[in-house]
Amino acid sequence: MSMFDVSLICMDCLAAEKEHPDYDRACTAELEELQRGNRNFKGIGYSTSEIANDPIDW
């Protein structure tokens, strides 16, 4: 699963996602929400322009 949203992603996409400059921020946000008891956190999301310009077909 993506750290940015609730998308199920393949291993190639996961490797690419880990290279994203906000990956650590997304991981931290996920952990903080889990520690607060929120098991339905939808992630920090991507901006529309990031998705549109990404070379991977999300």
PyMOL Python script that loads the backbone (N, CA, C, O; Angstrom):
from pymol import cmd

cmd.read_pdbstr("""\
ATOM      1  N   MET A   1       0.837  -1.178   0.000  1.00  0.00           N
ATOM      2  CA  MET A   1       0.000   0.000   0.000  1.00  0.00           C
ATOM      3  C   MET A   1       0.882   1.242   0.000  1.00  0.00           C
ATOM      4  O   MET A   1       1.941   1.277   0.627  1.00  0.00           O
ATOM      5  N   SER A   2       0.428   2.235  -0.704  1.00  0.00           N
ATOM      6  CA  SER A   2       1.144   3.498  -0.768  1.00  0.00           C
ATOM      7  C   SER A   2       1.172   4.172   0.606  1.00  0.00           C
ATOM      8  O   SER A   2       0.234   4.041   1.393  1.00  0.00           O
ATOM      9  N   MET A   3       2.252   4.888   0.879  1.00  0.00           N
ATOM     10  CA  MET A   3       2.328   5.676   2.107  1.00  0.00           C
ATOM     11  C   MET A   3       1.658   7.037   1.929  1.00  0.00           C
ATOM     12  O   MET A   3       1.417   7.742   2.909  1.00  0.00           O
ATOM     13  N   PHE A   4       1.359   7.406   0.693  1.00  0.00           N
ATOM     14  CA  PHE A   4       0.775   8.715   0.413  1.00  0.00           C
ATOM     15  C   PHE A   4      -0.750   8.703   0.401  1.00  0.00           C
ATOM     16  O   PHE A   4      -1.385   9.714   0.702  1.00  0.00           O
ATOM     17  N   ASP A   5      -1.327   7.578   0.059  1.00  0.00           N
ATOM     18  CA  ASP A   5      -2.787   7.470   0.013  1.00  0.00           C
ATOM     19  C   ASP A   5      -3.165   6.008   0.215  1.00  0.00           C
ATOM     20  O   ASP A   5      -2.335   5.217   0.665  1.00  0.00           O
ATOM     21  N   VAL A   6      -4.378   5.641  -0.101  1.00  0.00           N
ATOM     22  CA  VAL A   6      -4.848   4.281   0.163  1.00  0.00           C
ATOM     23  C   VAL A   6      -4.718   3.360  -1.050  1.00  0.00           C
ATOM     24  O   VAL A   6      -5.333   2.294  -1.086  1.00  0.00           O
ATOM     25  N   SER A   7      -3.930   3.762  -2.034  1.00  0.00           N
ATOM     26  CA  SER A   7      -3.759   2.955  -3.241  1.00  0.00           C
ATOM     27  C   SER A   7      -2.927   1.707  -2.959  1.00  0.00           C
ATOM     28  O   SER A   7      -1.955   1.739  -2.203  1.00  0.00           O
ATOM     29  N   LEU A   8      -3.334   0.618  -3.585  1.00  0.00           N
ATOM     30  CA  LEU A   8      -2.508  -0.576  -3.579  1.00  0.00           C
ATOM     31  C   LEU A   8      -1.522  -0.430  -4.730  1.00  0.00           C
ATOM     32  O   LEU A   8      -1.920  -0.159  -5.863  1.00  0.00           O
ATOM     33  N   ILE A   9      -0.244  -0.610  -4.444  1.00  0.00           N
ATOM     34  CA  ILE A   9       0.778  -0.410  -5.469  1.00  0.00           C
ATOM     35  C   ILE A   9       1.671  -1.640  -5.572  1.00  0.00           C
ATOM     36  O   ILE A   9       1.796  -2.417  -4.626  1.00  0.00           O
ATOM     37  N   CYS A  10       2.290  -1.802  -6.741  1.00  0.00           N
ATOM     38  CA  CYS A  10       3.201  -2.927  -6.966  1.00  0.00           C
ATOM     39  C   CYS A  10       4.566  -2.608  -6.353  1.00  0.00           C
ATOM     40  O   CYS A  10       4.802  -1.485  -5.907  1.00  0.00           O
ATOM     41  N   MET A  11       5.447  -3.580  -6.331  1.00  0.00           N
ATOM     42  CA  MET A  11       6.761  -3.402  -5.737  1.00  0.00           C
ATOM     43  C   MET A  11       7.607  -2.380  -6.500  1.00  0.00           C
ATOM     44  O   MET A  11       8.388  -1.649  -5.892  1.00  0.00           O
ATOM     45  N   ASP A  12       7.458  -2.324  -7.824  1.00  0.00           N
ATOM     46  CA  ASP A  12       8.188  -1.316  -8.605  1.00  0.00           C
ATOM     47  C   ASP A  12       7.727   0.087  -8.223  1.00  0.00           C
ATOM     48  O   ASP A  12       8.543   0.998  -8.081  1.00  0.00           O
ATOM     49  N   CYS A  13       6.429   0.255  -8.059  1.00  0.00           N
ATOM     50  CA  CYS A  13       5.891   1.563  -7.666  1.00  0.00           C
ATOM     51  C   CYS A  13       6.318   1.917  -6.241  1.00  0.00           C
ATOM     52  O   CYS A  13       6.580   3.082  -5.943  1.00  0.00           O
ATOM     53  N   LEU A  14       6.388   0.921  -5.368  1.00  0.00           N
ATOM     54  CA  LEU A  14       6.840   1.162  -4.002  1.00  0.00           C
ATOM     55  C   LEU A  14       8.282   1.656  -4.001  1.00  0.00           C
ATOM     56  O   LEU A  14       8.621   2.593  -3.278  1.00  0.00           O
ATOM     57  N   ALA A  15       9.130   1.027  -4.810  1.00  0.00           N
ATOM     58  CA  ALA A  15      10.525   1.460  -4.902  1.00  0.00           C
ATOM     59  C   ALA A  15      10.609   2.897  -5.399  1.00  0.00           C
ATOM     60  O   ALA A  15      11.403   3.684  -4.884  1.00  0.00           O
ATOM     61  N   ALA A  16       9.799   3.247  -6.392  1.00  0.00           N
ATOM     62  CA  ALA A  16       9.785   4.613  -6.913  1.00  0.00           C
ATOM     63  C   ALA A  16       9.239   5.588  -5.868  1.00  0.00           C
ATOM     64  O   ALA A  16       9.744   6.701  -5.723  1.00  0.00           O
ATOM     65  N   GLU A  17       8.211   5.162  -5.147  1.00  0.00           N
ATOM     66  CA  GLU A  17       7.612   6.018  -4.133  1.00  0.00           C
ATOM     67  C   GLU A  17       8.628   6.349  -3.039  1.00  0.00           C
ATOM     68  O   GLU A  17       8.637   7.464  -2.517  1.00  0.00           O
ATOM     69  N   LYS A  18       9.467   5.401  -2.696  1.00  0.00           N
ATOM     70  CA  LYS A  18      10.475   5.629  -1.656  1.00  0.00           C
ATOM     71  C   LYS A  18      11.494   6.687  -2.051  1.00  0.00           C
ATOM     72  O   LYS A  18      12.190   7.228  -1.192  1.00  0.00           O
ATOM     73  N   GLU A  19      11.588   6.984  -3.325  1.00  0.00           N
ATOM     74  CA  GLU A  19      12.492   8.022  -3.816  1.00  0.00           C
ATOM     75  C   GLU A  19      11.854   9.412  -3.791  1.00  0.00           C
ATOM     76  O   GLU A  19      12.539  10.413  -4.002  1.00  0.00           O
ATOM     77  N   HIS A  20      10.557   9.477  -3.536  1.00  0.00           N
ATOM     78  CA  HIS A  20       9.847  10.760  -3.512  1.00  0.00           C
ATOM     79  C   HIS A  20      10.372  11.608  -2.352  1.00  0.00           C
ATOM     80  O   HIS A  20      10.591  11.087  -1.259  1.00  0.00           O
ATOM     81  N   PRO A  21      10.574  12.899  -2.575  1.00  0.00           N
ATOM     82  CA  PRO A  21      11.120  13.758  -1.512  1.00  0.00           C
ATOM     83  C   PRO A  21      10.256  13.844  -0.252  1.00  0.00           C
ATOM     84  O   PRO A  21      10.774  14.168   0.817  1.00  0.00           O
ATOM     85  N   ASP A  22       8.965  13.563  -0.350  1.00  0.00           N
ATOM     86  CA  ASP A  22       8.082  13.629   0.821  1.00  0.00           C
ATOM     87  C   ASP A  22       7.802  12.254   1.441  1.00  0.00           C
ATOM     88  O   ASP A  22       6.925  12.131   2.296  1.00  0.00           O
ATOM     89  N   TYR A  23       8.532  11.235   1.021  1.00  0.00           N
ATOM     90  CA  TYR A  23       8.263   9.877   1.528  1.00  0.00           C
ATOM     91  C   TYR A  23       8.428   9.804   3.045  1.00  0.00           C
ATOM     92  O   TYR A  23       7.581   9.231   3.730  1.00  0.00           O
ATOM     93  N   ASP A  24       9.503  10.375   3.573  1.00  0.00           N
ATOM     94  CA  ASP A  24       9.708  10.332   5.028  1.00  0.00           C
ATOM     95  C   ASP A  24       8.597  11.062   5.769  1.00  0.00           C
ATOM     96  O   ASP A  24       8.169  10.627   6.838  1.00  0.00           O
ATOM     97  N   ARG A  25       8.132  12.168   5.205  1.00  0.00           N
ATOM     98  CA  ARG A  25       7.024  12.919   5.823  1.00  0.00           C
ATOM     99  C   ARG A  25       5.746  12.086   5.820  1.00  0.00           C
ATOM    100  O   ARG A  25       4.984  12.102   6.786  1.00  0.00           O
ATOM    101  N   ALA A  26       5.518  11.360   4.731  1.00  0.00           N
ATOM    102  CA  ALA A  26       4.333  10.495   4.641  1.00  0.00           C
ATOM    103  C   ALA A  26       4.402   9.370   5.665  1.00  0.00           C
ATOM    104  O   ALA A  26       3.397   9.038   6.294  1.00  0.00           O
ATOM    105  N   CYS A  27       5.588   8.781   5.837  1.00  0.00           N
ATOM    106  CA  CYS A  27       5.764   7.700   6.816  1.00  0.00           C
ATOM    107  C   CYS A  27       5.553   8.208   8.235  1.00  0.00           C
ATOM    108  O   CYS A  27       4.905   7.552   9.052  1.00  0.00           O
ATOM    109  N   THR A  28       6.105   9.381   8.518  1.00  0.00           N
ATOM    110  CA  THR A  28       5.955   9.971   9.849  1.00  0.00           C
ATOM    111  C   THR A  28       4.490  10.276  10.149  1.00  0.00           C
ATOM    112  O   THR A  28       4.013  10.008  11.252  1.00  0.00           O
ATOM    113  N   ALA A  29       3.784  10.830   9.180  1.00  0.00           N
ATOM    114  CA  ALA A  29       2.369  11.152   9.370  1.00  0.00           C
ATOM    115  C   ALA A  29       1.560   9.881   9.629  1.00  0.00           C
ATOM    116  O   ALA A  29       0.678   9.869  10.487  1.00  0.00           O
ATOM    117  N   GLU A  30       1.860   8.811   8.888  1.00  0.00           N
ATOM    118  CA  GLU A  30       1.168   7.535   9.087  1.00  0.00           C
ATOM    119  C   GLU A  30       1.399   7.016  10.502  1.00  0.00           C
ATOM    120  O   GLU A  30       0.450   6.610  11.174  1.00  0.00           O
ATOM    121  N   LEU A  31       2.639   7.024  10.955  1.00  0.00           N
ATOM    122  CA  LEU A  31       2.961   6.539  12.293  1.00  0.00           C
ATOM    123  C   LEU A  31       2.279   7.370  13.371  1.00  0.00           C
ATOM    124  O   LEU A  31       1.733   6.818  14.326  1.00  0.00           O
ATOM    125  N   GLU A  32       2.306   8.683  13.227  1.00  0.00           N
ATOM    126  CA  GLU A  32       1.656   9.558  14.206  1.00  0.00           C
ATOM    127  C   GLU A  32       0.162   9.277  14.303  1.00  0.00           C
ATOM    128  O   GLU A  32      -0.397   9.236  15.399  1.00  0.00           O
ATOM    129  N   GLU A  33      -0.479   9.085  13.161  1.00  0.00           N
ATOM    130  CA  GLU A  33      -1.917   8.795  13.177  1.00  0.00           C
ATOM    131  C   GLU A  33      -2.204   7.442  13.823  1.00  0.00           C
ATOM    132  O   GLU A  33      -3.175   7.306  14.569  1.00  0.00           O
ATOM    133  N   LEU A  34      -1.383   6.457  13.549  1.00  0.00           N
ATOM    134  CA  LEU A  34      -1.558   5.149  14.184  1.00  0.00           C
ATOM    135  C   LEU A  34      -1.401   5.258  15.701  1.00  0.00           C
ATOM    136  O   LEU A  34      -2.156   4.641  16.452  1.00  0.00           O
ATOM    137  N   GLN A  35      -0.429   6.038  16.145  1.00  0.00           N
ATOM    138  CA  GLN A  35      -0.212   6.221  17.583  1.00  0.00           C
ATOM    139  C   GLN A  35      -1.379   6.944  18.238  1.00  0.00           C
ATOM    140  O   GLN A  35      -1.633   6.758  19.428  1.00  0.00           O
ATOM    141  N   ARG A  36      -2.090   7.763  17.478  1.00  0.00           N
ATOM    142  CA  ARG A  36      -3.292   8.441  17.993  1.00  0.00           C
ATOM    143  C   ARG A  36      -4.512   7.526  17.969  1.00  0.00           C
ATOM    144  O   ARG A  36      -5.571   7.881  18.488  1.00  0.00           O
ATOM    145  N   GLY A  37      -4.363   6.349  17.367  1.00  0.00           N
ATOM    146  CA  GLY A  37      -5.469   5.414  17.287  1.00  0.00           C
ATOM    147  C   GLY A  37      -6.244   5.478  15.992  1.00  0.00           C
ATOM    148  O   GLY A  37      -7.238   4.770  15.829  1.00  0.00           O
ATOM    149  N   ASN A  38      -5.806   6.317  15.063  1.00  0.00           N
ATOM    150  CA  ASN A  38      -6.498   6.449  13.781  1.00  0.00           C
ATOM    151  C   ASN A  38      -6.017   5.355  12.834  1.00  0.00           C
ATOM    152  O   ASN A  38      -4.920   5.440  12.280  1.00  0.00           O
ATOM    153  N   ARG A  39      -6.830   4.345  12.655  1.00  0.00           N
ATOM    154  CA  ARG A  39      -6.482   3.251  11.753  1.00  0.00           C
ATOM    155  C   ARG A  39      -7.101   3.444  10.367  1.00  0.00           C
ATOM    156  O   ARG A  39      -7.055   2.541   9.532  1.00  0.00           O
ATOM    157  N   ASN A  40      -7.675   4.613  10.128  1.00  0.00           N
ATOM    158  CA  ASN A  40      -8.291   4.919   8.838  1.00  0.00           C
ATOM    159  C   ASN A  40      -7.657   6.152   8.193  1.00  0.00           C
ATOM    160  O   ASN A  40      -8.318   6.855   7.429  1.00  0.00           O
ATOM    161  N   PHE A  41      -6.411   6.416   8.487  1.00  0.00           N
ATOM    162  CA  PHE A  41      -5.717   7.576   7.921  1.00  0.00           C
ATOM    163  C   PHE A  41      -5.595   7.403   6.413  1.00  0.00           C
ATOM    164  O   PHE A  41      -5.154   6.359   5.933  1.00  0.00           O
ATOM    165  N   LYS A  42      -5.983   8.420   5.679  1.00  0.00           N
ATOM    166  CA  LYS A  42      -5.994   8.339   4.214  1.00  0.00           C
ATOM    167  C   LYS A  42      -4.674   8.788   3.592  1.00  0.00           C
ATOM    168  O   LYS A  42      -4.537   8.784   2.369  1.00  0.00           O
ATOM    169  N   GLY A  43      -3.706   9.173   4.414  1.00  0.00           N
ATOM    170  CA  GLY A  43      -2.411   9.585   3.902  1.00  0.00           C
ATOM    171  C   GLY A  43      -2.344  11.076   3.640  1.00  0.00           C
ATOM    172  O   GLY A  43      -3.349  11.786   3.692  1.00  0.00           O
ATOM    173  N   ILE A  44      -1.134  11.531   3.357  1.00  0.00           N
ATOM    174  CA  ILE A  44      -0.947  12.963   3.105  1.00  0.00           C
ATOM    175  C   ILE A  44      -1.297  13.333   1.673  1.00  0.00           C
ATOM    176  O   ILE A  44      -1.465  14.511   1.358  1.00  0.00           O
ATOM    177  N   GLY A  45      -1.409  12.333   0.802  1.00  0.00           N
ATOM    178  CA  GLY A  45      -1.828  12.558  -0.577  1.00  0.00           C
ATOM    179  C   GLY A  45      -0.727  13.087  -1.476  1.00  0.00           C
ATOM    180  O   GLY A  45       0.355  13.466  -1.029  1.00  0.00           O
ATOM    181  N   TYR A  46      -1.044  13.095  -2.743  1.00  0.00           N
ATOM    182  CA  TYR A  46      -0.201  13.667  -3.783  1.00  0.00           C
ATOM    183  C   TYR A  46      -0.912  14.884  -4.336  1.00  0.00           C
ATOM    184  O   TYR A  46      -2.141  14.952  -4.325  1.00  0.00           O
ATOM    185  N   SER A  47      -0.150  15.834  -4.816  1.00  0.00           N
ATOM    186  CA  SER A  47      -0.793  16.930  -5.534  1.00  0.00           C
ATOM    187  C   SER A  47      -1.165  16.401  -6.926  1.00  0.00           C
ATOM    188  O   SER A  47      -0.535  15.469  -7.425  1.00  0.00           O
ATOM    189  N   THR A  48      -2.163  16.982  -7.533  1.00  0.00           N
ATOM    190  CA  THR A  48      -2.609  16.546  -8.863  1.00  0.00           C
ATOM    191  C   THR A  48      -1.483  16.645  -9.875  1.00  0.00           C
ATOM    192  O   THR A  48      -1.350  15.773 -10.734  1.00  0.00           O
ATOM    193  N   SER A  49      -0.671  17.689  -9.792  1.00  0.00           N
ATOM    194  CA  SER A  49       0.419  17.854 -10.754  1.00  0.00           C
ATOM    195  C   SER A  49       1.468  16.764 -10.596  1.00  0.00           C
ATOM    196  O   SER A  49       2.057  16.332 -11.587  1.00  0.00           O
ATOM    197  N   GLU A  50       1.711  16.314  -9.376  1.00  0.00           N
ATOM    198  CA  GLU A  50       2.675  15.228  -9.180  1.00  0.00           C
ATOM    199  C   GLU A  50       2.196  13.949  -9.837  1.00  0.00           C
ATOM    200  O   GLU A  50       2.982  13.244 -10.470  1.00  0.00           O
ATOM    201  N   ILE A  51       0.923  13.644  -9.694  1.00  0.00           N
ATOM    202  CA  ILE A  51       0.387  12.424 -10.290  1.00  0.00           C
ATOM    203  C   ILE A  51       0.422  12.538 -11.806  1.00  0.00           C
ATOM    204  O   ILE A  51       0.787  11.579 -12.486  1.00  0.00           O
ATOM    205  N   ALA A  52       0.053  13.681 -12.342  1.00  0.00           N
ATOM    206  CA  ALA A  52       0.003  13.864 -13.783  1.00  0.00           C
ATOM    207  C   ALA A  52       1.376  13.790 -14.418  1.00  0.00           C
ATOM    208  O   ALA A  52       1.501  13.346 -15.559  1.00  0.00           O
ATOM    209  N   ASN A  53       2.418  14.217 -13.699  1.00  0.00           N
ATOM    210  CA  ASN A  53       3.764  14.252 -14.261  1.00  0.00           C
ATOM    211  C   ASN A  53       4.611  13.049 -13.868  1.00  0.00           C
ATOM    212  O   ASN A  53       5.775  12.962 -14.258  1.00  0.00           O
ATOM    213  N   ASP A  54       4.057  12.141 -13.118  1.00  0.00           N
ATOM    214  CA  ASP A  54       4.824  10.987 -12.669  1.00  0.00           C
ATOM    215  C   ASP A  54       5.000   9.995 -13.824  1.00  0.00           C
ATOM    216  O   ASP A  54       4.039   9.712 -14.539  1.00  0.00           O
ATOM    217  N   PRO A  55       6.208   9.467 -14.015  1.00  0.00           N
ATOM    218  CA  PRO A  55       6.428   8.530 -15.112  1.00  0.00           C
ATOM    219  C   PRO A  55       5.784   7.166 -14.889  1.00  0.00           C
ATOM    220  O   PRO A  55       5.645   6.377 -15.824  1.00  0.00           O
ATOM    221  N   ILE A  56       5.399   6.899 -13.670  1.00  0.00           N
ATOM    222  CA  ILE A  56       4.762   5.619 -13.368  1.00  0.00           C
ATOM    223  C   ILE A  56       3.260   5.772 -13.527  1.00  0.00           C
ATOM    224  O   ILE A  56       2.691   6.782 -13.113  1.00  0.00           O
ATOM    225  N   ASP A  57       2.621   4.791 -14.114  1.00  0.00           N
ATOM    226  CA  ASP A  57       1.175   4.817 -14.305  1.00  0.00           C
ATOM    227  C   ASP A  57       0.516   4.401 -12.999  1.00  0.00           C
ATOM    228  O   ASP A  57       0.361   3.209 -12.733  1.00  0.00           O
ATOM    229  N   TRP A  58       0.132   5.370 -12.188  1.00  0.00           N
ATOM    230  CA  TRP A  58      -0.506   5.068 -10.913  1.00  0.00           C
ATOM    231  C   TRP A  58      -1.869   4.488 -11.179  1.00  0.00           C
ATOM    232  O   TRP A  58      -2.593   4.156 -10.240  1.00  0.00           O
TER     233      TRP A  58
END
""", "prot")
cmd.dss("prot")
cmd.show_as("cartoon", "prot")
cmd.util.cbc("prot")
cmd.orient("prot")
